[in-house]
Structures are given as structure tokens and as C-alpha cells.
Amino acid sequence: MNIQEQIQDYISTQPETKRSDIETLHNRILQVLPNCKLWFLDGKDDKGKIVTNPNIGYGIQTIKYADGKTKEFYQIGISANTTGISVYIIGIDDKKYLPETYGKTIGKANVTGYCIKFKALKDINMDILEDAIRYRVEKIN
């Protein structure tokens, strides 16, 4: 199964309201990042044990670890969770930037240094979320 099929399979397994929100969010991110690399992480470690929720990823960046090793990883990720949806914005060094810039204007969401978590798309301002995504991809690159 290719990545597109994995993503569609993941979206189709969500409960209806969450499925609709994830699909809408996926399509909006693809409009913002039309030629980005797509990722699908099934949430399992090397031994097949579930360690996290599955993630859809967008874009590519190189992460450098303290020991000098590097790893390619996505810039933007989305994941359904038990309470709603998480949007991960990876690679912003200033961990106060997202909450200070978008926390008060995005709507009903918990905004941390790398994650915007909300119950449903109707609870947030999608234009503000797109601004945060664009900031990561355009300004940081």
C-alpha cells in the first residue's frame, strides 16, 4: 500500500465527524503545500508495538540531534486522538511563538510550542491555523 492509500485508509477508519474534519484539514494543508512530501506513520515502533497515534505528515526537514546524527521528518503533522485532532508544527525553535502568536485568536484550542489541539474544526479559525502552517513552512525554510 502506498502512502496515499495509507492516508486514505486512515481517514476512512475515523468516526464520521472526525473523518470529515480530518479529510477537510488534509485537503486544506495540501492546498497550502501542494507539492510537499507526504508521510504516514502508523504509530508503531520497530517491534510493532503501538507507541503513539497514527500521523499524516507534510513537507520535509532535517532534524539534527545533539550527537550529530540527523533524521528526515515532516514539518506539519495531523493526528486524530481520543479528544479531537492535533496539528503538529515541528521545527520552530521558539517554543513561545505558537501560543503567543496564535493562542488567543485561533479559537477553542490548546496551543503549545509545537502542537495545536482542538475538538473539532468548527471550534477553530481555519485561516489562523493556515497562517501558523504557512509560517512554519515559508518563514522557517
The 8 nearest C-alpha neighbors of each residue, nearest first, counted from 0:
[[1, 4, 5, 2, 3, 8, 6, 7],
 [2, 0, 4, 3, 5, 6, 39, 38],
 [1, 3, 5, 4, 6, 39, 38, 0],
 [4, 2, 6, 5, 1, 7, 37, 0],
 [3, 5, 7, 1, 2, 6, 0, 8],
 [6, 4, 2, 8, 3, 7, 9, 1],
 [5, 7, 9, 3, 4, 8, 2, 10],
 [8, 6, 4, 10, 9, 5, 11, 3],
 [7, 9, 5, 11, 6, 10, 4, 12],
 [10, 8, 6, 12, 7, 11, 5, 13],
 [9, 11, 7, 12, 8, 13, 18, 6],
 [10, 12, 8, 9, 13, 7, 18, 14],
 [11, 13, 9, 10, 8, 14, 18, 7],
 [12, 14, 18, 11, 10, 17, 15, 9],
 [13, 15, 17, 18, 16, 12, 11, 19],
 [16, 14, 18, 17, 19, 13, 11, 20],
 [17, 15, 19, 18, 14, 20, 13, 119],
 [16, 18, 20, 19, 15, 14, 21, 13],
 [19, 17, 13, 15, 21, 16, 20, 10],
 [18, 20, 22, 16, 17, 21, 23, 15],
 [19, 21, 17, 23, 22, 18, 120, 24],
 [22, 20, 24, 18, 23, 19, 25, 17],
 [21, 23, 25, 19, 24, 20, 18, 26],
 [24, 22, 20, 26, 21, 25, 19, 27],
 [23, 25, 21, 27, 22, 26, 20, 28],
 [26, 24, 22, 28, 23, 27, 21, 29],
 [25, 27, 29, 23, 24, 28, 22, 30],
 [28, 26, 30, 24, 29, 25, 23, 31],
 [29, 27, 31, 25, 30, 26, 32, 24],
 [28, 30, 33, 32, 26, 27, 31, 25],
 [31, 29, 27, 33, 28, 32, 26, 25],
 [30, 32, 28, 29, 33, 27, 133, 129],
 [33, 31, 29, 35, 30, 34, 28, 58],
 [34, 32, 29, 30, 35, 31, 28, 36],
 [35, 33, 32, 36, 29, 58, 37, 30],
 [36, 34, 58, 32, 33, 57, 37, 59],
 [35, 37, 58, 57, 59, 38, 34, 56],
 [38, 36, 57, 56, 35, 58, 39, 2],
 [39, 37, 56, 55, 57, 40, 2, 36],
 [38, 40, 55, 54, 56, 2, 41, 6],
 [39, 41, 54, 53, 42, 55, 38, 43],
 [40, 42, 53, 43, 39, 54, 52, 51],
 [43, 41, 53, 51, 52, 40, 49, 50],
 [44, 42, 49, 48, 47, 50, 41, 45],
 [43, 45, 47, 46, 48, 50, 49, 42],
 [46, 44, 47, 43, 48, 49, 42, 50],
 [45, 47, 44, 48, 43, 49, 50, 42],
 [48, 46, 43, 44, 45, 49, 42, 50],
 [47, 49, 43, 44, 46, 50, 45, 42],
 [50, 48, 43, 42, 51, 47, 44, 52],
 [49, 51, 43, 42, 48, 44, 52, 47],
 [52, 50, 42, 49, 53, 43, 41, 54],
 [51, 53, 42, 54, 78, 80, 79, 50],
 [52, 54, 41, 42, 40, 78, 51, 55],
 [55, 53, 78, 40, 77, 39, 76, 56],
 [54, 56, 39, 77, 76, 38, 78, 40],
 [57, 55, 76, 38, 73, 37, 75, 39],
 [58, 56, 37, 75, 73, 36, 35, 74],
 [59, 57, 35, 36, 73, 74, 37, 75],
 [58, 60, 73, 72, 74, 36, 71, 57],
 [61, 59, 72, 71, 73, 74, 62, 58],
 [60, 62, 71, 70, 72, 69, 63, 59],
 [61, 63, 70, 69, 71, 60, 64, 72],
 [62, 64, 69, 68, 67, 61, 70, 65],
 [63, 65, 67, 66, 68, 69, 62, 70],
 [64, 66, 67, 63, 68, 69, 62, 70],
 [65, 67, 64, 68, 63, 69, 62, 70],
 [68, 66, 64, 65, 63, 69, 62, 70],
 [69, 67, 64, 66, 63, 70, 65, 62],
 [68, 70, 63, 62, 64, 61, 67, 71],
 [71, 69, 62, 61, 72, 63, 68, 64],
 [70, 72, 61, 60, 62, 59, 69, 73],
 [73, 71, 60, 59, 61, 70, 74, 62],
 [72, 74, 59, 58, 56, 57, 75, 60],
 [75, 73, 89, 58, 59, 57, 88, 60],
 [76, 74, 88, 57, 87, 56, 73, 89],
 [77, 75, 56, 87, 55, 86, 57, 54],
 [78, 76, 86, 55, 54, 85, 87, 56],
 [77, 79, 54, 85, 84, 53, 80, 55],
 [78, 80, 84, 83, 85, 77, 81, 52],
 [81, 79, 83, 82, 84, 78, 52, 85],
 [80, 82, 83, 79, 84, 118, 52, 78],
 [83, 81, 80, 118, 84, 117, 79, 116],
 [84, 82, 118, 80, 117, 81, 79, 119],
 [85, 83, 79, 117, 78, 80, 116, 118],
 [84, 86, 116, 78, 77, 115, 87, 79],
 [87, 85, 77, 115, 114, 76, 116, 88],
 [88, 86, 114, 76, 75, 113, 89, 77],
 [89, 87, 75, 113, 114, 74, 86, 76],
 [90, 88, 74, 113, 87, 91, 75, 73],
 [89, 91, 92, 74, 88, 135, 113, 139],
 [92, 90, 93, 89, 94, 135, 113, 139],
 [91, 93, 94, 90, 96, 112, 95, 89],
 [92, 94, 95, 96, 91, 112, 97, 90],
 [95, 93, 112, 96, 92, 91, 97, 113],
 [96, 94, 93, 98, 112, 97, 99, 111],
 [95, 97, 99, 93, 94, 100, 98, 112],
 [98, 96, 100, 99, 101, 112, 95, 111],
 [99, 97, 102, 110, 101, 100, 111, 95],
 [100, 98, 96, 97, 102, 95, 101, 103],
 [101, 99, 97, 98, 96, 102, 103, 104],
 [100, 102, 104, 98, 97, 105, 103, 99],
 [103, 101, 98, 110, 104, 99, 105, 100],
 [102, 104, 101, 105, 106, 99, 100, 98],
 [105, 103, 101, 106, 102, 127, 124, 100],
 [106, 104, 124, 123, 127, 101, 102, 103],
 [105, 107, 123, 104, 108, 124, 122, 103],
 [108, 106, 122, 123, 117, 105, 109, 118],
 [109, 107, 117, 116, 106, 110, 115, 123],
 [108, 110, 116, 115, 117, 111, 107, 102],
 [111, 109, 115, 98, 102, 114, 108, 116],
 [112, 110, 114, 113, 98, 115, 109, 97],
 [111, 113, 94, 97, 95, 114, 98, 96],
 [112, 114, 88, 111, 87, 89, 94, 97],
 [115, 113, 87, 111, 86, 110, 88, 116],
 [114, 116, 110, 86, 85, 109, 108, 111],
 [115, 117, 85, 109, 108, 84, 114, 86],
 [118, 116, 108, 84, 83, 119, 107, 109],
 [117, 119, 83, 82, 84, 122, 116, 120],
 [120, 118, 121, 122, 117, 83, 20, 84],
 [119, 121, 122, 123, 20, 118, 125, 117],
 [120, 122, 119, 123, 124, 118, 125, 20],
 [123, 121, 120, 107, 119, 106, 118, 117],
 [124, 122, 106, 105, 120, 121, 107, 125],
 [123, 125, 105, 127, 126, 106, 128, 122],
 [124, 126, 128, 127, 123, 129, 120, 105],
 [127, 125, 129, 128, 124, 130, 105, 131],
 [126, 128, 130, 129, 125, 124, 105, 131],
 [129, 127, 125, 131, 130, 126, 132, 124],
 [128, 130, 132, 126, 127, 131, 133, 125],
 [131, 129, 127, 133, 128, 132, 134, 126],
 [132, 130, 134, 128, 129, 133, 135, 127],
 [131, 133, 129, 135, 134, 130, 128, 136],
 [134, 132, 130, 136, 135, 131, 137, 129],
 [135, 133, 131, 138, 132, 137, 136, 130],
 [136, 134, 132, 139, 133, 138, 137, 131],
 [135, 137, 133, 134, 140, 139, 138, 132],
 [138, 136, 134, 140, 133, 139, 135, 132],
 [139, 137, 134, 140, 135, 136, 133, 132],
 [138, 140, 135, 137, 136, 134, 91, 90],
 [139, 137, 138, 136, 135, 60, 134, 90]]
